[in-house]
Amino acid sequence: MPSTPPITLQPGATQILAAIANKQFDSDLAYQLHLQAERLLLLSGFDQLISLEMLDFSPFPYQIKAAQAALRRFRGRGMLCDEVGLGKTIEAGLVLKEYIVRRMADRVLILTPPGLVQQWREELAQKFKLPQFVTNSDPEFRQQGLAAWEDNPFVIASLAAARLKKNRAVISKQTYDLVIIDEAHHLKNRSSVSWKFVNKLQKKFILLLTATPVENRLDELYNLITILKPGQLKTPKEFRAQFVVKGDPRLPKNRGQLRELLADVMVRHSRGQVSVTLPPRRAHTVRLTLSRAERELYDAVTAFVRRVYHGGGQQQLVLRTLQREIGSSPYAAARTLSLLGGKKVWQPYRQELAGLAEQAATLTSWTKADALLELIEKAGSDKLLIFTHFRETLHKLAYYLGQADIDVVTYHGGLSLQEKEAAIRKFEQDGQILLSSEAAGEGRNLQFCHVMVNFDLPWNPQRIEQRVGRIHRVGQKERVEIFNLSAENTIEDHLLHILDRKLNMFELVIGEMDMILGHMTKDSDFEALLLEVWLKEQDPQVLSAEMDLLGDKMLAARRSLEKTQAYDDALFGEDFAAE
């Protein structure tokens, strides 16, 4: 008989066998963690994204390929240039998550337009399970002062705030593993403060996100790529000589060679290349005539705001909120009016504020709530997502609908995480009405509902767009119906005239609104422009004419964006899809 070969044990095996014999086992959690660690050790490069199984959603194949291109081909320094609405944020989030899971990113800075800061945080927390990010608008962050930029390793901030002299002096001293710039076309001018600031950041990896890398001239493309890889396109003079037709800064030459160089830093998908389709959506304006008492209160509050607003400072912020509240409901405004009357700074107006507060508290009619009740009755068994910005309005609506024997699920920022989860679950399973504050913008996917009501309207069009994006998204099977309630001759009435009837906002792709505002105003501060017109003009005809001019400016900005999009389509075509 052949002899049995000897058994040779590796170092440490004796202790393992002894532990087995004595039934000394680690917990299941420890075993799973050890197994995962061993698996990670077997992976080399980025051929496989190990973070995918940790997500709460399934990215599209083209988004995964784009992230892999950024990780492998671009080595963490590239441009994500998909058309609007195809998910550049998702692609950047995949790269970010992969770096964090692999312990390659311990300090991250994300810079966005002001209106997208919260949306980024919500997406990362909900979709990518990255709740550790703070924003520059968080109260705790602001209390820390300049030290916050150094003490917080994961920060999302507006580019406008970060580039302020006092802030950029601190930020420039930090070393970041990853920097992400959303709407990076704002860096197109290398003589601007923004370009110089981002270019000087100490960063290992950087992603630039933009659907329109070139807007007016090819030099803009050079400026963006120089941030990513200095020298990739040589010097400005050499770039123009080699790749720009003399006399026409928009027209490229040597396209083949230019595309080869761009392929090292850029990925771009068009709608025609990916199979992402959404059902149509339709907007309805429900224009209401206020009761006499409601009209008198609205006009009285507006007259007070117009008269006192120009005092400046904190006072302006309070009055801006008051004007928004009276557009939402008398109940939202009543609380603020009462509170202001008791504060020292408002003593000169105490009697007037008390009178307005009493007027608001004693109203017996509520025209918008009556109109909402009619919409609910017409909806039959369809689920409705109803948005209001103000908590007082939300609670009064819940009570009002409850009196009509309508069961309502409420969702707002005052709920705990567990309560929020329970509210969404109840709405999906057996609820018909979700009455929600802006908190439902927290990356929640509510595509099982296809009817939305804006009980009040944010003055920032991006916030309206984000509301729509809660239900008009991938996975939606039905045509989306959007109902906007507005009382005639209010600021919201003029806003809807601009956004819906002039701009056809509700036909836009989600994400285009920010780009239009970027073409129209510095840092997209449309809200301030709207309020400026409203406060300045009291004659109805003059006010309407001024609002029309504001709408014309926005329409011109949309046409400018469309020209830019057509230019980029012609320039880049479909040559930069991730493979």
URTA-V35855 format. One record per run of one state. SS is the DSSP state (2 for helix, 1 for strand, 0 for the rest). FROM is the first residue (numbers start at 1). LEN is the number of residues. If there is no record, write none. Layout:
SS,FROM,LEN ; SS,FROM,LEN
This chain:
0,1,12 ; 2,13,9 ; 0,22,6 ; 2,28,15 ; 0,43,9 ; 2,52,3 ; 0,55,6 ; 2,61,13 ; 0,74,3 ; 1,77,4 ; 0,81,7 ; 2,88,14 ; 0,102,6 ; 1,108,5 ; 0,113,1 ; 2,114,14 ; 0,128,6 ; 1,134,2 ; 0,136,3 ; 2,139,6 ; 0,145,2 ; 2,147,5 ; 0,152,2 ; 1,154,5 ; 2,159,4 ; 0,163,2 ; 2,165,7 ; 0,172,3 ; 1,175,7 ; 0,182,2 ; 2,184,4 ; 0,188,5 ; 2,193,8 ; 0,201,1 ; 1,202,8 ; 0,210,9 ; 2,219,10 ; 0,229,7 ; 2,236,8 ; 1,244,1 ; 0,245,7 ; 1,252,1 ; 0,253,2 ; 2,255,8 ; 0,263,3 ; 1,266,2 ; 0,268,3 ; 2,271,3 ; 0,274,7 ; 1,281,8 ; 0,289,3 ; 2,292,20 ; 0,312,2 ; 2,314,15 ; 0,329,1 ; 2,330,12 ; 0,342,2 ; 2,344,18 ; 0,362,5 ; 2,367,13 ; 0,380,4 ; 1,384,4 ; 0,388,3 ; 2,391,13 ; 0,404,4 ; 1,408,4 ; 0,412,5 ; 2,417,13 ; 0,430,3 ; 1,433,4 ; 0,437,1 ; 2,438,4 ; 0,442,9 ; 1,451,4 ; 0,455,6 ; 2,461,8 ; 0,469,11 ; 1,480,8 ; 0,488,3 ; 2,491,12 ; 0,503,2 ; 2,505,3 ; 0,508,4 ; 2,512,9 ; 0,521,1 ; 2,522,3 ; 0,525,1 ; 2,526,11 ; 0,537,3 ; 2,540,33 ; 0,573,7
